[in-house]
Amino acid sequence: MFRKALVAYIFLVSLFMLIAISCNITGDDCGPFDDTFKTIDFQTDLKSVSISDDPFLDVQYSPLGSDTTAFDTFSITMIPVAESYSLNTGSLKSSSLLPSAFACSPPIPVSEETITNLEIFSNKNFNSEYASGDNLAELFEVIFLYRNSGYQRMDLNDFITSEANVPDEIFLLLRSAPDTTEPIQFTIEYSQNGIDMDSYEITTKSIVITN
């Protein structure tokens, strides 16, 4: 009986020391962590994309190899330039020992801002229904990434009306090629209920888009 009690005591002391070390090994970084980000700008570019649905939606992208591209591999990418901050200014506390160890793992920062509008315009007549200066949002779909849930795909207008939080990555994808064979520029007008940035506008470089 004494030996079993001694073994149990040694086990509990060892477990306590392991938990204490795991929380102290990161020093002052053991919380609070930056768990929220605010969008202050975007890195916007034209990319060639490859999309896979097997077994999960995945996006691979690279710089365009030329000034001509097929519409089904063309994307306008918008990567938020973010500033991270912590909503928890106090120390992380827990009444149990085990959760304290897990508190040392930093969370993935997420945005509390919501996208209020995103419109896309071209400097050339896109087709017989959409002239230069018309909003082309209906002709685009969007793939967006939240790092804690993976990629998702929606029609752009549905995405806008869903009052989505700002994702970690945005890919704007054409659903059809323009009728024009001339180089075309797109202008994006974006707005959010941001802290520092409530509107954003960017005009892309000229590109020839084919079937």
C-alpha positions as YAML, in Angstrom:
chain: A
units: angstrom
residues:
- id: 1
  name: MET
  ca: [0.00, 0.00, 0.00]
- id: 2
  name: PHE
  ca: [2.82, 2.39, 0.92]
- id: 3
  name: ARG
  ca: [4.61, 1.66, -2.35]
- id: 4
  name: LYS
  ca: [1.45, 2.41, -4.38]
- id: 5
  name: ALA
  ca: [0.95, 5.68, -2.51]
- id: 6
  name: LEU
  ca: [4.59, 6.64, -3.12]
- id: 7
  name: VAL
  ca: [4.31, 5.88, -6.84]
- id: 8
  name: ALA
  ca: [1.11, 7.93, -7.08]
- id: 9
  name: TYR
  ca: [2.76, 10.83, -5.23]
- id: 10
  name: ILE
  ca: [5.81, 10.78, -7.53]
- id: 11
  name: PHE
  ca: [3.53, 10.68, -10.57]
- id: 12
  name: LEU
  ca: [1.50, 13.70, -9.43]
- id: 13
  name: VAL
  ca: [4.62, 15.70, -8.58]
- id: 14
  name: SER
  ca: [6.14, 14.88, -11.97]
- id: 15
  name: LEU
  ca: [2.92, 15.88, -13.75]
- id: 16
  name: PHE
  ca: [2.79, 19.18, -11.86]
- id: 17
  name: MET
  ca: [6.43, 19.95, -12.77]
- id: 18
  name: LEU
  ca: [5.81, 19.08, -16.42]
- id: 19
  name: ILE
  ca: [2.85, 21.44, -16.62]
- id: 20
  name: ALA
  ca: [4.77, 24.21, -14.91]
- id: 21
  name: ILE
  ca: [7.70, 23.81, -17.30]
- id: 22
  name: SER
  ca: [5.43, 23.76, -20.35]
- id: 23
  name: CYS
  ca: [3.96, 27.12, -19.39]
- id: 24
  name: ASN
  ca: [7.25, 28.71, -18.42]
- id: 25
  name: ILE
  ca: [9.26, 27.51, -21.40]
- id: 26
  name: THR
  ca: [7.93, 30.37, -23.52]
- id: 27
  name: GLY
  ca: [8.66, 32.95, -20.84]
- id: 28
  name: ASP
  ca: [6.66, 36.13, -21.18]
- id: 29
  name: ASP
  ca: [4.98, 34.83, -24.39]
- id: 30
  name: CYS
  ca: [2.60, 32.61, -22.40]
- id: 31
  name: GLY
  ca: [-0.39, 34.88, -23.02]
- id: 32
  name: PRO
  ca: [-2.18, 37.04, -23.61]
- id: 33
  name: PHE
  ca: [-1.74, 36.42, -27.34]
- id: 34
  name: ASP
  ca: [-2.68, 38.50, -30.38]
- id: 35
  name: ASP
  ca: [-5.98, 36.82, -31.23]
- id: 36
  name: THR
  ca: [-7.52, 39.52, -33.46]
- id: 37
  name: PHE
  ca: [-6.34, 41.47, -36.50]
- id: 38
  name: LYS
  ca: [-7.49, 44.67, -38.17]
- id: 39
  name: THR
  ca: [-7.05, 45.23, -41.92]
- id: 40
  name: ILE
  ca: [-5.12, 48.37, -42.80]
- id: 41
  name: ASP
  ca: [-4.32, 47.64, -46.47]
- id: 42
  name: PHE
  ca: [-4.26, 44.90, -49.11]
- id: 43
  name: GLN
  ca: [-1.58, 43.27, -51.21]
- id: 44
  name: THR
  ca: [-3.40, 43.05, -54.54]
- id: 45
  name: ASP
  ca: [-2.09, 41.34, -57.67]
- id: 46
  name: LEU
  ca: [-3.06, 39.26, -60.68]
- id: 47
  name: LYS
  ca: [-2.30, 35.56, -60.27]
- id: 48
  name: SER
  ca: [-2.61, 32.29, -62.13]
- id: 49
  name: VAL
  ca: [-4.59, 29.85, -60.02]
- id: 50
  name: SER
  ca: [-5.05, 26.11, -59.92]
- id: 51
  name: ILE
  ca: [-8.06, 24.85, -57.95]
- id: 52
  name: SER
  ca: [-8.57, 21.35, -56.63]
- id: 53
  name: ASP
  ca: [-11.68, 19.90, -54.96]
- id: 54
  name: ASP
  ca: [-10.22, 16.51, -54.06]
- id: 55
  name: PRO
  ca: [-10.44, 15.76, -51.20]
- id: 56
  name: PHE
  ca: [-10.85, 19.37, -50.00]
- id: 57
  name: LEU
  ca: [-11.01, 22.72, -51.76]
- id: 58
  name: ASP
  ca: [-7.45, 23.89, -52.27]
- id: 59
  name: VAL
  ca: [-5.88, 26.79, -54.18]
- id: 60
  name: GLN
  ca: [-2.38, 26.98, -55.60]
- id: 61
  name: TYR
  ca: [-1.34, 30.28, -57.17]
- id: 62
  name: SER
  ca: [1.65, 31.81, -58.91]
- id: 63
  name: PRO
  ca: [2.56, 35.02, -60.79]
- id: 64
  name: LEU
  ca: [1.19, 35.34, -64.31]
- id: 65
  name: GLY
  ca: [3.71, 34.14, -66.86]
- id: 66
  name: SER
  ca: [2.66, 36.66, -69.54]
- id: 67
  name: ASP
  ca: [0.23, 39.49, -70.26]
- id: 68
  name: THR
  ca: [-2.26, 37.00, -71.74]
- id: 69
  name: THR
  ca: [-4.13, 34.44, -69.67]
- id: 70
  name: ALA
  ca: [-7.16, 32.15, -69.86]
- id: 71
  name: PHE
  ca: [-10.15, 33.29, -67.83]
- id: 72
  name: ASP
  ca: [-10.42, 29.98, -65.93]
- id: 73
  name: THR
  ca: [-6.91, 30.34, -64.46]
- id: 74
  name: PHE
  ca: [-7.09, 34.09, -63.88]
- id: 75
  name: SER
  ca: [-7.61, 35.64, -60.47]
- id: 76
  name: ILE
  ca: [-7.34, 38.95, -58.69]
- id: 77
  name: THR
  ca: [-5.83, 38.23, -55.29]
- id: 78
  name: MET
  ca: [-6.38, 40.35, -52.20]
- id: 79
  name: ILE
  ca: [-4.23, 39.50, -49.18]
- id: 80
  name: PRO
  ca: [-4.99, 41.66, -46.12]
- id: 81
  name: VAL
  ca: [-2.15, 43.65, -44.62]
- id: 82
  name: ALA
  ca: [-3.06, 43.24, -40.98]
- id: 83
  name: GLU
  ca: [-2.15, 44.55, -37.58]
- id: 84
  name: SER
  ca: [-2.70, 42.01, -34.81]
- id: 85
  name: TYR
  ca: [-3.72, 42.82, -31.26]
- id: 86
  name: SER
  ca: [-5.10, 41.09, -28.21]
- id: 87
  name: LEU
  ca: [-8.63, 41.43, -26.89]
- id: 88
  name: ASN
  ca: [-7.44, 39.97, -23.58]
- id: 89
  name: THR
  ca: [-5.22, 42.44, -21.77]
- id: 90
  name: GLY
  ca: [-5.08, 40.46, -18.56]
- id: 91
  name: SER
  ca: [-3.27, 37.26, -17.66]
- id: 92
  name: LEU
  ca: [-4.81, 33.96, -18.66]
- id: 93
  name: LYS
  ca: [-6.13, 32.26, -15.54]
- id: 94
  name: SER
  ca: [-7.63, 28.87, -14.88]
- id: 95
  name: SER
  ca: [-8.81, 26.97, -11.84]
- id: 96
  name: SER
  ca: [-7.26, 23.73, -13.15]
- id: 97
  name: LEU
  ca: [-3.70, 22.82, -14.00]
- id: 98
  name: LEU
  ca: [-4.15, 21.17, -17.39]
- id: 99
  name: PRO
  ca: [-5.91, 24.05, -19.19]
- id: 100
  name: SER
  ca: [-3.03, 26.31, -18.14]
- id: 101
  name: ALA
  ca: [-0.70, 24.26, -20.30]
- id: 102
  name: PHE
  ca: [-2.96, 24.63, -23.32]
- id: 103
  name: ALA
  ca: [-3.17, 28.40, -22.70]
- id: 104
  name: CYS
  ca: [0.44, 28.63, -23.88]
- id: 105
  name: SER
  ca: [-0.56, 27.73, -27.45]
- id: 106
  name: PRO
  ca: [-1.26, 30.96, -29.38]
- id: 107
  name: PRO
  ca: [-4.62, 31.14, -31.21]
- id: 108
  name: ILE
  ca: [-4.94, 32.01, -34.90]
- id: 109
  name: PRO
  ca: [-5.81, 35.74, -35.12]
- id: 110
  name: VAL
  ca: [-9.22, 36.44, -36.68]
- id: 111
  name: SER
  ca: [-10.87, 39.61, -37.94]
- id: 112
  name: GLU
  ca: [-13.91, 41.20, -36.31]
- id: 113
  name: GLU
  ca: [-14.41, 43.53, -39.30]
- id: 114
  name: THR
  ca: [-17.09, 42.70, -41.85]
- id: 115
  name: ILE
  ca: [-16.99, 43.36, -45.59]
- id: 116
  name: THR
  ca: [-19.76, 45.78, -46.54]
- id: 117
  name: ASN
  ca: [-19.20, 46.00, -50.31]
- id: 118
  name: LEU
  ca: [-16.90, 44.92, -53.13]
- id: 119
  name: GLU
  ca: [-17.44, 46.12, -56.68]
- id: 120
  name: ILE
  ca: [-15.36, 45.43, -59.78]
- id: 121
  name: PHE
  ca: [-15.21, 47.62, -62.89]
- id: 122
  name: SER
  ca: [-13.38, 47.34, -66.21]
- id: 123
  name: ASN
  ca: [-11.97, 50.05, -68.47]
- id: 124
  name: LYS
  ca: [-13.37, 48.30, -71.58]
- id: 125
  name: ASN
  ca: [-16.80, 47.00, -72.49]
- id: 126
  name: PHE
  ca: [-16.76, 43.50, -71.02]
- id: 127
  name: ASN
  ca: [-19.51, 42.04, -73.19]
- id: 128
  name: SER
  ca: [-22.84, 43.02, -74.74]
- id: 129
  name: GLU
  ca: [-24.49, 43.29, -71.31]
- id: 130
  name: TYR
  ca: [-21.73, 44.96, -69.28]
- id: 131
  name: ALA
  ca: [-20.20, 48.19, -70.53]
- id: 132
  name: SER
  ca: [-17.15, 49.97, -69.21]
- id: 133
  name: GLY
  ca: [-17.97, 51.35, -65.78]
- id: 134
  name: ASP
  ca: [-20.65, 48.75, -64.95]
- id: 135
  name: ASN
  ca: [-20.28, 46.72, -61.78]
- id: 136
  name: LEU
  ca: [-19.06, 43.25, -62.81]
- id: 137
  name: ALA
  ca: [-19.60, 41.55, -59.46]
- id: 138
  name: GLU
  ca: [-22.18, 39.17, -60.97]
- id: 139
  name: LEU
  ca: [-19.50, 37.84, -63.33]
- id: 140
  name: PHE
  ca: [-17.15, 36.87, -60.50]
- id: 141
  name: GLU
  ca: [-17.03, 34.25, -57.83]
- id: 142
  name: VAL
  ca: [-14.78, 34.29, -54.82]
- id: 143
  name: ILE
  ca: [-12.62, 31.75, -53.04]
- id: 144
  name: PHE
  ca: [-11.67, 32.87, -49.57]
- id: 145
  name: LEU
  ca: [-9.59, 31.42, -46.79]
- id: 146
  name: TYR
  ca: [-10.06, 31.48, -43.04]
- id: 147
  name: ARG
  ca: [-7.02, 29.71, -41.60]
- id: 148
  name: ASN
  ca: [-9.07, 28.09, -38.85]
- id: 149
  name: SER
  ca: [-11.58, 26.55, -41.31]
- id: 150
  name: GLY
  ca: [-9.96, 26.31, -44.77]
- id: 151
  name: TYR
  ca: [-10.99, 27.52, -48.24]
- id: 152
  name: GLN
  ca: [-14.59, 28.22, -49.23]
- id: 153
  name: ARG
  ca: [-16.18, 29.16, -52.58]
- id: 154
  name: MET
  ca: [-19.20, 31.38, -53.30]
- id: 155
  name: ASP
  ca: [-20.68, 33.75, -55.88]
- id: 156
  name: LEU
  ca: [-19.20, 37.16, -55.15]
- id: 157
  name: ASN
  ca: [-22.56, 38.85, -54.56]
- id: 158
  name: ASP
  ca: [-23.63, 36.10, -52.15]
- id: 159
  name: PHE
  ca: [-20.35, 36.54, -50.29]
- id: 160
  name: ILE
  ca: [-20.90, 40.29, -49.96]
- id: 161
  name: THR
  ca: [-24.47, 39.95, -48.69]
- id: 162
  name: SER
  ca: [-23.39, 37.34, -46.12]
- id: 163
  name: GLU
  ca: [-21.64, 40.11, -44.12]
- id: 164
  name: ALA
  ca: [-18.53, 37.96, -43.93]
- id: 165
  name: ASN
  ca: [-15.60, 38.81, -41.71]
- id: 166
  name: VAL
  ca: [-12.41, 39.76, -43.53]
- id: 167
  name: PRO
  ca: [-10.70, 36.49, -44.61]
- id: 168
  name: ASP
  ca: [-6.98, 35.76, -44.61]
- id: 169
  name: GLU
  ca: [-6.96, 35.43, -48.42]
- id: 170
  name: ILE
  ca: [-9.38, 36.48, -51.18]
- id: 171
  name: PHE
  ca: [-9.32, 35.24, -54.80]
- id: 172
  name: LEU
  ca: [-11.68, 36.90, -57.30]
- id: 173
  name: LEU
  ca: [-12.35, 34.52, -60.20]
- id: 174
  name: LEU
  ca: [-14.02, 35.25, -63.53]
- id: 175
  name: ARG
  ca: [-16.92, 33.01, -64.53]
- id: 176
  name: SER
  ca: [-16.53, 33.77, -68.27]
- id: 177
  name: ALA
  ca: [-14.12, 35.50, -70.63]
- id: 178
  name: PRO
  ca: [-14.71, 39.05, -71.87]
- id: 179
  name: ASP
  ca: [-15.74, 39.61, -75.48]
- id: 180
  name: THR
  ca: [-12.92, 42.07, -76.02]
- id: 181
  name: THR
  ca: [-9.49, 40.85, -77.11]
- id: 182
  name: GLU
  ca: [-7.85, 44.11, -76.04]
- id: 183
  name: PRO
  ca: [-5.92, 44.46, -72.78]
- id: 184
  name: ILE
  ca: [-8.31, 45.15, -69.94]
- id: 185
  name: GLN
  ca: [-7.85, 46.76, -66.54]
- id: 186
  name: PHE
  ca: [-10.01, 46.10, -63.49]
- id: 187
  name: THR
  ca: [-10.72, 48.54, -60.69]
- id: 188
  name: ILE
  ca: [-11.82, 47.18, -57.33]
- id: 189
  name: GLU
  ca: [-13.79, 49.31, -54.88]
- id: 190
  name: TYR
  ca: [-13.89, 47.68, -51.46]
- id: 191
  name: SER
  ca: [-15.36, 48.77, -48.14]
- id: 192
  name: GLN
  ca: [-15.60, 47.33, -44.64]
- id: 193
  name: ASN
  ca: [-16.70, 48.47, -41.21]
- id: 194
  name: GLY
  ca: [-13.00, 48.88, -40.42]
- id: 195
  name: ILE
  ca: [-11.27, 50.50, -37.51]
- id: 196
  name: ASP
  ca: [-8.69, 52.36, -39.59]
- id: 197
  name: MET
  ca: [-9.75, 51.60, -43.18]
- id: 198
  name: ASP
  ca: [-13.35, 51.92, -44.33]
- id: 199
  name: SER
  ca: [-12.67, 51.99, -48.09]
- id: 200
  name: TYR
  ca: [-10.08, 50.78, -50.56]
- id: 201
  name: GLU
  ca: [-9.59, 51.17, -54.31]
- id: 202
  name: ILE
  ca: [-7.06, 49.50, -56.60]
- id: 203
  name: THR
  ca: [-6.65, 49.36, -60.37]
- id: 204
  name: THR
  ca: [-4.89, 46.29, -61.75]
- id: 205
  name: LYS
  ca: [-2.40, 46.21, -64.59]
- id: 206
  name: SER
  ca: [-3.65, 45.54, -68.13]
- id: 207
  name: ILE
  ca: [-4.19, 41.91, -69.12]
- id: 208
  name: VAL
  ca: [-5.58, 40.09, -72.16]
- id: 209
  name: ILE
  ca: [-8.10, 37.43, -71.05]
- id: 210
  name: THR
  ca: [-9.03, 34.62, -73.39]
- id: 211
  name: ASN
  ca: [-11.36, 31.60, -73.40]
...
